[in-house]
Amino acid sequence: MVFIPLVNSFMKKKWLIYLFLTFVPAAVISVVLAQHQVSSVENEYKNEAQEYADFHAMNIEHFLSETVGRLEMLATSIKIQNNNKDDLQKILQETEEKDSRFSGFYWSNSNGDLLIGSNPINKPINVSDRPYFQQALKTEQTSLSEAHIGRVMGRYIISVATPIMDYGEVKGVLIASLRIDELGAAINTLINDEMIVVTDETGQTLIKAGFIPEKNSVKSSMKVTQIPWTISAYVTSENDFVFRKALLQYFIIFLTITNILFLSVQNLLLRKKVNKEKKQMEIHKLELIGNLAASTAHEIRNPLTGIKGLVKLLSEEYREEKAQVYFEVIQLEIDRINTIVGELLVLGKPTAYTLKTYNANEVVAEIEPIIHSEANFMNVELSIHYHSATLPVSCIKDQLKQVLLNLAKNSLQAMPNGGRLSINLERLDDSCLITVADNGIGMKKEQITQAFKPFFTLKKDGSGLGLTVCKRIIDSYGGKIVIKSVPNEGTQVEIILPLAI
């Protein structure tokens, strides 16, 4: 059973083509657009994270500025009051108790020795090696330190040093220890859906508030101007969900579009195939008619000739008026049968013949009297316009005459109440154009498409072979015949023949 594997192979190939032309383009386009949408959403997340980073950086700046301002006010108060050590220690202790952000206040001489503090100093401590202390002495301005472990309490702090000047000399340095955990608590009260991470210039994490899985987050950062800190804000990212959702939506949309396009192309190809098969069927039909005509036409004509002769003899013998009417009808029908048989012979397999070159103007001129006579009889105005130059065409003169007479006869029959019939000859590049036009009843579009098919006719007594014969003759000359018609306006038939140059 070789047939079954062949069918399976064909179906498999067909499915592969379908998948390649529909699923693959839809998937590729969907991935690209989904990634683009994720990029757009990610930018929105980054903007949101940046807003959080800016907000918390501003709050830390405000927190530090407020701290520095408070320390400088305290330093000014100490300078004005010129307190002794006991009073100064009491002031420092009271200030610490009122503000939880501080872990201690200390008074240092210009050499960096801590003399008194809000917290007990159990051993000599010198801070002259601290960069913030040297910066305060050098600039005579308040200076902030990096995060470090305090030497008095052992806490993680930021030290703020404010020099107290007296007549251009440093009288002493007021040092405050700012608790980083309190700063973190302050940040934590402002957390919404973000996570804030504060790092120093070495990248060490100082404060972390909130929690978001970093693999599903988007980050933006902001620098703090007063100290070398970086505030990083993280917001929850739904990129994976957005990607999957967008991918599914776009895939459904573009799969639908590609399927529509695929089916449209399939339909177009199927129509072409059907039209091709129709043309082949017409060719086969003509071949069948030709074979039938070639084998039977002569056999039909032989008995017809005998019948025609006998009818003529009988008509001479029986002179009665009634009999003569019958004989006349029989003769007309015999002539009609002969005409049909002649047309069938033209449709048959072409016999050996040699094409000769004739001037199309002369061919039309030879049949002009016949057409003119018929036109006068039908009360139709005839006009024939010849081309000024010679129009040499390769043909069989009698056949070309038959075509033109057939077309002229059709036009005359389409104008039972009179009208205009025109025949024009022109030269188009390397072709001869013969146009036969009338202003008769015209044809519908569907009738034009059927006009050249065998046995299609709009006449009561028509054989439906006239135009089929015309087309067969013109095709055999390498030419074309085209019908243009509008109902109730008229019909125009164009014959295009190659010039024999």
PyMOL commands that set and color helices and strands:
alter all, ss='L'
color gray80, all
select helices_A, chain A and resi 3-81+85-98+131-139+180-188+214-216+239-317+321-347+360-377+397-413+445-450+466-476
alter helices_A, ss='H'
color red, helices_A
select strands_A, chain A and resi 102-108+114-117+143-144+148-149+156-166+169-179+195-199+205-209+217-224+229-236+356-359+380-385+392-395+419-428+431-438+480-486+490-498
alter strands_A, ss='S'
color yellow, strands_A
deselect
rebuild
show_as cartoon
